[in-house]
């Protein structure tokens, strides 16, 4: 069965960052990729990747639930487990162009993470 290009790209990217392989993750992001979520927004891959590196420091585990895609878009759903916030269900909507992530929009309940950002700002 043929996997759409978006699915293959998103799976490679997700496997890379969740395993700590940020070099491969970066190769799969367009330089001017955009990210938006309930806490942060970014308009370039470098700033976004720095946040992922920070998230990886508190990451306990990831359980992928599933992915649906076509050739240009993918929706990945997973459980993110972090030390301070426990398990958080996450849905991510990706747009893929030329075999790289062009945009990513994340949907999750940010309330368990609020205290982390208050500490960062204070």
Buried (B, 14 or more C-beta within 10 A) or exposed (E): EEEBBBBBBBBBBBBBBBEEEBEBBBBBBBEEBBBBBEEEEBEBBEEBBEBBEEBBEBBEEBEEEEBEBEEEBBBBBBBBBBEEBEEBEBEBBBBBBEEBBBBBBBBBEBEBBEEBEEEEEE
